[in-house]
Amino acid sequence: MTMAERQHSCTLCSNRTSTMHMLPKNPEFQIKWLQFIFGTMPQHYNSKLTFCSSHFEESDFFNFGEFSRGFTIKLLLKPGAVPLRQSTTSAHLYNVYYYGRRQESQV
C-alpha cells in the first residue's frame, strides 16, 4: 500500500479499507471519472481525489480473481476503467459538495 493509499479515504463513500485509486492522468478518462462524481465536468476540482475499489466492476481489474482468493492485497485497475457504482451514503453527498465548494473558493 502506498503512502497516498494510507492517507486518503474514498471521495465517494469515505471508505479507507479498500484499495484506493487516484484520478487517471489521461484527460479523456479523467473527464469521465469527474462526470461520474459530479454529474457534469466541474470547472474546478481537487486533482488528488481518491476512489475505492467498490465503485468499479470486477471486470475493471487485472487481478480480481487473485485478490478475492487472497493471493494479492491490492487491486490493479485496467487502463480505461471508469467507476460505475454510485455510493448511497450521505458521506458521498457531503464529499461531492465539500470538494466541489472547496475548489470553487480557492479560485
Kinemage of the C-alpha trace (Angstrom):
@kinemage 1
@onewidth
@group {chain A} dominant
@subgroup {mainchain}
@vectorlist {calphas} color= white
{ca met a 1} P 0.000 0.000 0.000
{ca thr a 2} L 1.443 3.373 -0.988
{ca met a 3} L 1.565 6.470 1.180
{ca ala a 4} L -1.317 8.035 -0.809
{ca glu a 5} L -3.484 4.981 -0.214
{ca arg a 6} L -2.952 5.091 3.548
{ca gln a 7} L -3.683 8.792 3.940
{ca his a 8} L -6.827 9.162 1.855
{ca ser a 9} L -10.365 7.983 2.143
{ca cys a 10} L -12.679 7.481 -0.789
{ca thr a 11} L -14.176 10.733 -2.077
{ca leu a 12} L -17.473 8.996 -2.741
{ca cys a 13} L -18.064 6.914 0.387
{ca ser a 14} L -15.258 7.738 2.867
{ca asn a 15} L -14.082 4.094 2.766
{ca arg a 16} L -10.490 3.661 3.962
{ca thr a 17} L -10.210 -0.118 3.819
{ca ser a 18} L -10.295 -0.885 0.077
{ca thr a 19} L -7.582 -0.308 -2.482
{ca met a 20} L -7.625 3.383 -3.428
{ca his a 21} L -7.293 4.726 -6.943
{ca met a 22} L -6.317 8.261 -7.964
{ca leu a 23} L -7.791 10.208 -10.875
{ca pro a 24} L -6.227 8.981 -14.122
{ca lys a 25} L -3.695 11.238 -15.825
{ca asn a 26} L -5.285 10.644 -19.245
{ca pro a 27} L -7.553 13.698 -19.793
{ca glu a 28} L -10.252 11.688 -21.606
{ca phe a 29} L -10.670 9.264 -18.706
{ca gln a 30} L -10.218 11.962 -16.080
{ca ile a 31} L -13.249 13.761 -17.543
{ca lys a 32} L -15.287 10.536 -17.390
{ca trp a 33} L -14.376 9.987 -13.746
{ca leu a 34} L -15.233 13.592 -12.821
{ca gln a 35} L -18.550 13.391 -14.666
{ca phe a 36} L -19.334 10.223 -12.713
{ca ile a 37} L -18.701 12.032 -9.433
{ca phe a 38} L -20.214 15.450 -10.101
{ca gly a 39} L -22.714 14.629 -12.846
{ca thr a 40} L -21.031 17.206 -15.084
{ca met a 41} L -17.492 18.398 -15.695
{ca pro a 42} L -16.676 20.836 -12.871
{ca gln a 43} L -14.679 23.972 -13.603
{ca his a 44} L -12.535 23.352 -10.519
{ca tyr a 45} L -11.749 20.166 -8.660
{ca asn a 46} L -9.150 18.631 -6.395
{ca ser a 47} L -6.707 16.653 -8.544
{ca lys a 48} L -5.942 14.421 -5.538
{ca leu a 49} L -9.431 12.848 -5.374
{ca thr a 50} L -9.295 9.157 -4.489
{ca phe a 51} L -11.779 6.359 -5.097
{ca cys a 52} L -12.079 2.946 -3.527
{ca ser a 53} L -12.395 -0.276 -5.489
{ca ser a 54} L -16.063 -0.711 -4.560
{ca his a 55} L -17.035 1.847 -7.230
{ca phe a 56} L -15.686 -0.343 -10.045
{ca glu a 57} L -16.882 -3.587 -11.597
{ca glu a 58} L -14.941 -6.823 -11.031
{ca ser a 59} L -14.067 -6.857 -14.742
{ca asp a 60} L -12.273 -3.485 -14.344
{ca phe a 61} L -9.378 -5.169 -12.504
{ca phe a 62} L -6.477 -7.212 -13.864
{ca asn a 63} L -6.270 -9.304 -10.732
{ca phe a 64} L -9.724 -9.586 -9.176
{ca gly a 65} L -9.550 -13.383 -9.033
{ca glu a 66} L -6.200 -13.377 -7.247
{ca phe a 67} L -7.405 -10.657 -4.870
{ca ser a 68} L -10.617 -12.469 -3.986
{ca arg a 69} L -8.624 -15.647 -3.211
{ca gly a 70} L -6.135 -13.759 -1.016
{ca phe a 71} L -3.096 -14.001 -3.318
{ca thr a 72} L -2.645 -10.220 -3.513
{ca ile a 73} L -3.596 -7.311 -1.284
{ca lys a 74} L -4.056 -4.573 -3.915
{ca leu a 75} L -6.449 -4.483 -6.849
{ca leu a 76} L -4.970 -3.194 -10.119
{ca leu a 77} L -7.247 -1.258 -12.471
{ca lys a 78} L -7.149 -1.944 -16.180
{ca pro a 79} L -6.366 1.063 -18.392
{ca gly a 80} L -9.552 2.894 -19.314
{ca ala a 81} L -11.579 1.661 -16.316
{ca val a 82} L -14.222 4.158 -15.192
{ca pro a 83} L -16.107 3.997 -11.887
{ca leu a 84} L -19.741 2.970 -12.377
{ca arg a 85} L -21.082 2.188 -8.908
{ca gln a 86} L -22.518 5.169 -7.051
{ca ser a 87} L -22.466 5.385 -3.293
{ca thr a 88} L -25.753 5.589 -1.440
{ca thr a 89} L -24.236 7.047 1.722
{ca ser a 90} L -24.685 10.574 2.969
{ca ala a 91} L -20.874 10.789 3.015
{ca his a 92} L -20.977 10.764 -0.784
{ca leu a 93} L -23.266 13.777 -0.937
{ca tyr a 94} L -21.203 15.644 1.639
{ca asn a 95} L -17.894 14.843 -0.060
{ca val a 96} L -19.099 15.875 -3.513
{ca tyr a 97} L -20.439 19.132 -2.110
{ca tyr a 98} L -17.384 19.761 0.081
{ca tyr a 99} L -14.749 19.031 -2.562
{ca gly a 100} L -16.665 20.977 -5.193
{ca arg a 101} L -17.223 24.001 -2.924
{ca arg a 102} L -13.681 23.922 -1.580
{ca gln a 103} L -12.228 24.129 -5.063
{ca glu a 104} L -14.552 26.955 -6.087
{ca ser a 105} L -13.459 29.008 -3.081
{ca gln a 106} L -9.780 28.598 -3.974
{ca val a 107} L -10.193 30.322 -7.341
